[in-house]
């Protein structure tokens, strides 16, 4: 593998001007998609937090149902306008057979866990601060690692286990330091994260290799299953939850908040598109940097504009979480460099000038970009789209 940019340039047989031009174009596209993803993602959270207040539209289940329906019809229109985006359906060489095995073993359980993730993550917004919930999400890699070990998707490693324990301790610090602590919010967020991590584990176990789906097809086929389980929760939750998690809005509520609801649905659809764009243009390490930056920005904005208070112990805990997540992601991105230990891996990367980082931002339009693995999704955040290998 070429060790630096000059070697990459020579190996590809292109001039310095063409190489730098392609690189510059890649950076511009990546930055544009990154800002779009960060802006839309944080806007979705802020809008839902505003809507789900008890004196506005405190119906998380029905809000999510509207999101899913709107997204499904939006993606369906996109399919009619540009079918080539849905290569798992339209491209003969990449077409996936949606047989009973795929539906029962993959799409149905993923739809269930996706529904749980969406409902309980939005319900948590009713009871806890955004900053606290964002910090809790950093602990996803703990759950994913345990599930991956159980599902034999990950080998036990002392180094990785150490990072997971370090991140777990940091997550406990963010919980302990929460000044506006809500047990209900903590419980709902925990259920949401468990659903998200189970969903991601299934994606890695059942929807890779020959079953690989492109991100647009994934949205199109998963949304109906997700909606079916949301409809079932509509009938079940009122019986199991006397606090009103499954309570239904009145027609007057829908009319009164029609504007904000339409904005929320549009943003939810936009978030799926922005995520799809990020997957298309960014590599694993690029997506990692954007995700970390997004979470940090959301916490800063919640403190500045929503006047949420982050205690000193939470600040330290969050920084520790980011170190743990970043360390984990480096190991997943450059496994060979870290075979002999974490610190030796850092030395190897430093001595090689970060060999592999030229591929962190592949030239747009090359097969190299399309083949790049996004395995970090399952080890970092609750990504609503399928992991590609």
C-alpha positions in Angstrom: 0.0 0.0 0.0 1.4 3.5 -0.8 2.6 5.1 2.3 2.0 8.8 1.5 0.2 11.1 -0.9 3.1 11.1 -3.4 3.1 7.4 -3.6 -0.6 7.3 -4.0 -0.3 9.9 -6.8 2.3 7.8 -8.7 0.5 4.5 -8.1 -2.6 6.0 -9.7 -0.8 7.4 -12.7 -2.2 10.9 -12.3 -0.5 14.3 -12.4 0.1 16.4 -9.2 -2.4 19.0 -10.4 -5.2 16.4 -11.0 -4.5 14.7 -7.7 -4.6 17.9 -5.7 -7.7 19.1 -7.6 -9.5 15.8 -6.9 -8.4 16.0 -3.2 -9.6 19.6 -2.9 -13.0 18.6 -4.5 -13.2 15.7 -2.0 -12.6 18.0 0.9 -15.3 20.5 -0.3 -17.9 17.8 -0.8 -17.1 16.1 2.5 -17.2 19.4 4.4 -20.5 20.3 2.8 -22.1 17.0 3.6 -20.6 17.1 7.1 -22.1 20.6 7.9 -25.4 19.4 6.4 -25.5 16.3 8.5 -24.5 18.1 11.7 -27.0 20.9 11.1 -29.9 18.6 10.3 -29.1 16.1 13.0 -28.9 18.8 15.8 -32.0 20.5 14.4 -34.0 17.3 14.6 -33.0 16.9 18.3 -33.8 20.5 19.2 -37.1 20.5 17.3 -38.3 17.3 19.0 -37.2 18.6 22.4 -39.3 21.7 21.8 -42.3 19.7 20.6 -42.3 17.0 23.2 -42.8 19.5 26.1 -45.8 18.5 28.2 -47.6 21.7 27.3 -47.1 21.3 23.5 -47.1 17.8 21.8 -46.0 15.2 24.4 -46.7 12.2 22.2 -43.4 10.6 21.2 -44.9 7.5 19.7 -47.1 9.4 17.3 -44.4 11.9 16.5 -42.1 9.0 15.4 -45.0 7.4 13.4 -45.3 10.6 11.5 -41.5 10.7 10.9 -41.5 7.1 9.6 -44.5 7.7 7.2 -43.1 10.9 5.9 -39.7 9.4 5.4 -41.1 6.3 3.6 -43.2 8.4 1.1 -40.2 10.8 0.6 -37.9 7.9 -0.2 -40.6 6.4 -2.4 -40.8 9.6 -4.4 -37.0 9.6 -4.6 -37.1 6.1 -6.0 -39.5 7.1 -8.7 -37.4 10.1 -9.6 -33.9 8.5 -9.5 -34.1 4.6 -9.3 -30.3 4.3 -9.8 -29.8 5.4 -6.2 -31.5 2.1 -5.1 -28.9 -0.2 -6.6 -29.9 -3.2 -4.5 -33.2 -3.1 -6.4 -32.4 -1.8 -9.8 -28.8 -2.9 -10.5 -28.8 -6.6 -11.8 -25.2 -7.1 -10.5 -26.1 -5.9 -7.0 -29.7 -6.9 -6.7 -30.7 -8.5 -3.4 -33.4 -11.1 -3.2 -35.9 -10.2 -0.6 -36.9 -13.7 0.4 -38.6 -15.0 3.5 -35.2 -15.7 5.2 -34.1 -12.1 4.8 -37.5 -10.7 6.0 -37.9 -12.9 9.0 -34.3 -13.0 10.2 -33.3 -9.5 9.4 -35.9 -6.9 8.4 -38.5 -7.8 11.0 -36.2 -7.8 14.1 -34.4 -4.7 12.7 -37.8 -3.0 12.3 -38.7 -3.9 15.9 -35.5 -2.6 17.4 -35.5 0.5 15.3 -39.0 1.3 16.5 -37.9 0.8 20.1 -34.9 3.0 19.6 -36.9 5.8 18.0 -39.8 5.9 20.5 -37.8 5.7 23.7 -35.0 8.1 22.5 -37.7 10.7 21.8 -39.6 9.9 25.0 -36.3 10.5 26.9 -36.3 14.1 25.6 -39.4 14.7 27.7 -37.6 13.9 30.9 -33.9 14.7 30.5 -31.5 17.4 29.2 -30.2 17.1 25.7 -26.6 17.3 26.9 -27.1 14.4 29.3 -28.7 12.2 26.6 -25.9 13.0 24.2 -23.3 12.0 26.8 -25.1 8.7 27.4 -25.1 7.9 23.7 -21.3 7.8 23.8 -21.7 4.6 25.9 -23.1 2.8 22.9 -19.8 1.1 22.1 -20.0 -0.7 25.5 -23.3 -2.4 24.6 -22.2 -3.1 21.1 -18.9 -4.7 22.2 -20.7 -7.0 24.6 -23.3 -7.9 22.0 -20.6 -8.4 19.3 -18.7 -10.8 21.7 -21.9 -12.8 22.3 -22.8 -12.9 18.5 -19.1 -13.9 17.7 -18.8 -10.7 15.6 -15.8 -9.6 17.7 -12.9 -11.4 19.3 -12.2 -10.8 22.9 -9.3 -8.4 23.3 -7.6 -7.1 26.4 -6.9 -3.8 24.7 -10.4 -3.3 23.5 -11.9 -4.4 26.8 -9.7 -1.9 28.5 -11.0 0.9 26.3 -14.6 -0.3 26.9 -14.1 -0.3 30.7 -12.5 3.2 30.4 -15.5 4.5 28.4 -17.9 2.8 30.9 -16.3 4.6 33.8 -16.5 7.9 31.9 -20.2 7.3 31.1 -20.9 6.7 34.8 -19.2 10.0 35.6 -21.6 11.8 33.2 -24.5 10.1 34.9 -23.3 10.8 38.4 -22.6 14.4 37.6 -26.0 15.2 36.1 -27.6 18.0 38.2 -31.1 17.6 36.7 -31.1 13.8 37.0 -34.2 11.9 36.0 -34.5 8.2 36.5 -37.3 8.0 34.0 -35.1 9.8 31.4 -32.2 7.5 32.2 -34.3 4.4 31.9 -35.9 5.4 28.6 -32.6 6.4 27.1 -31.0 3.1 28.2 -33.9 1.2 26.5 -33.4 3.2 23.4 -29.7 2.6 23.3 -30.2 -1.2 23.9 -32.6 -1.3 20.9 -30.2 0.7 18.8 -27.3 -1.6 19.6 -29.3 -4.8 19.0 -30.3 -3.3 15.6 -26.7 -2.6 14.7 -25.6 -6.1 15.8 -28.2 -7.7 13.6 -27.1 -5.4 10.7 -23.5 -6.7 11.1 -24.6 -10.3 11.5 -27.3 -10.6 8.9 -27.0 -7.8 6.4 -23.4 -8.0 5.1 -21.6 -9.8 2.3 -24.0 -11.0 -0.3 -27.0 -9.5 1.6 -25.5 -6.0 1.4 -28.1 -3.3 0.9 -27.4 0.3 -0.3 -28.5 2.9 2.2 -31.5 4.2 0.2 -32.9 0.7 -0.3 -32.4 0.0 3.4 -34.5 3.0 4.3 -37.2 2.1 1.8 -37.6 -1.5 3.0 -37.1 -1.1 6.7 -39.6 1.8 7.2 -42.8 -0.3 6.6 -41.7 -2.9 9.1 -40.8 -0.2 11.6 -44.2 1.4 11.1 -45.9 -1.9 11.7 -44.2 -2.3 15.1 -45.0 1.3 16.0 -48.7 0.6 15.3 -48.5 -2.4 17.6 -46.9 -0.3 20.3 -49.8 2.2 19.9 -52.1 -0.5 21.3 -49.7 -2.1 23.8 -48.0 0.8 25.5 -51.1 2.4 27.0 -51.8 -1.0 28.8 -48.2 -1.3 30.1 -47.3 2.3 30.8 -49.8 4.3 33.0 -47.5 7.4 32.6 -48.9 7.9 29.1 -46.0 7.0 26.8 -48.6 5.6 24.3 -51.2 8.3 24.8 -52.7 9.6 21.6 -53.1 13.2 20.5 -56.4 14.8 19.9 -57.3 16.3 16.4 -57.0 19.7 18.0 -53.4 19.0 19.0 -52.5 18.0 15.4 -54.1 21.2 14.0 -52.5 23.4 16.7 -49.0 22.1 16.1 -49.3 21.3 12.4 -46.4 23.7 11.5 -43.8 22.4 13.9 -44.9 18.8 13.2 -44.4 19.4 9.5 -41.0 20.9 10.2 -40.0 17.9 12.4 -41.1 15.4 9.8 -39.2 17.2 7.1 -36.0 17.3 9.2 -36.3 13.6 10.0 -36.5 12.8 6.3 -33.6 15.2 5.7 -31.5 13.5 8.4 -31.8 10.1 6.6 -30.7 11.8 3.3 -27.9 13.6 5.0 -26.7 10.4 6.6 -26.9 8.6 3.3 -24.7 11.3 1.7 -22.2 11.1 4.5 -21.9 7.3 4.0 -21.4 7.9 0.3 -18.6 10.5 0.6 -16.9 9.8 3.9 -14.8 6.9 5.1 -14.9 5.4 8.5 -12.4 7.8 10.0 -14.0 10.7 8.3 -17.4 9.8 9.7 -15.9 9.3 13.1 -14.5 12.9 13.2 -17.9 14.3 12.0 -19.8 12.3 14.6 -17.6 13.4 17.5 -17.8 17.0 16.3 -21.6 16.8 16.0 -22.1 15.5 19.6 -19.7 18.2 21.0 -21.6 20.9 19.1 -25.0 19.7 20.3 -23.8 19.8 23.9 -22.3 23.3 23.5 -25.5 24.6 21.9 -27.7 23.1 24.6 -25.6 24.9 27.2 -25.6 28.2 25.3 -29.1 28.4 24.1 -31.2 26.0 26.2 -29.3 27.1 29.4 -28.6 23.5 30.4 -26.0 23.1 33.1 -23.1 20.7 32.6 -21.2 19.9 35.8 -17.4 19.8 36.0 -17.5 16.0 36.5 -19.6 15.7 33.4 -17.2 17.8 31.4 -14.3 15.5 32.4 -16.4 12.4 31.8 -17.4 13.5 28.4 -13.9 14.3 27.4 -12.9 10.8 28.6 -15.7 9.3 26.5 -14.5 11.0 23.4 -11.0 9.7 24.1 -12.3 6.2 24.5 -14.5 6.3 21.4 -11.7 7.8 19.3 -9.2 5.1 20.6 -11.7 2.4 19.8 -12.3 3.7 16.4 -8.6 3.9 15.6 -8.2 0.3 16.5 -11.2 -0.7 14.3 -9.9 1.5 11.4 -6.2 0.4 11.5 -6.3 -3.1 13.1 -2.9 -4.2 11.7 -1.1 -1.2 13.3 -2.6 -2.0 16.7 -1.9 -5.8 16.7 0.9 -5.4 19.3 -0.9 -3.0 21.6 -2.5 0.4 21.6 0.5 2.6 22.4 2.7 0.7 19.9 0.0 1.3 17.3 0.1 5.0 17.9 3.8 4.9 17.5 3.4 3.0 14.2 0.9 5.5 12.9 3.1 8.4 13.9 6.2 6.8 12.2 4.3 6.1 9.0 2.8 9.5 8.8 -0.7 8.1 9.5 -0.5 5.4 6.8 -4.1 4.8 5.8 -5.2 8.4 6.4 -4.9 9.2 2.7 -7.7 6.7 2.3 -9.7 8.4 4.9 -10.8 10.8 2.3 -10.9 8.9 -1.0 -11.1 10.7 -4.3 -14.7 11.1 -5.2 -15.9 8.9 -8.0 -13.4 6.1 -7.5 -14.2 2.5 -6.7 -11.9 3.0 -3.7 -14.5 5.1 -2.0 -17.3 2.7 -2.7 -15.4 -0.2 -1.2 -14.4 1.6 1.9 -15.8 -0.1 5.1 -17.9 1.9 7.5 -17.6 -0.5 10.4 -17.4 2.3 12.9 -21.1 2.8 12.8 -21.7 -0.3 14.9 -19.0 0.7 17.3 -19.8 4.4 17.8 -23.4 5.7 17.5 -26.9 4.5 16.8 -26.7 4.9 13.1 -30.2 4.6 11.5 -28.8 3.2 8.3 -27.2 -0.1 7.3 -23.5 -0.7 7.8 -21.8 -1.4 4.5 -18.7 -3.6 4.1 
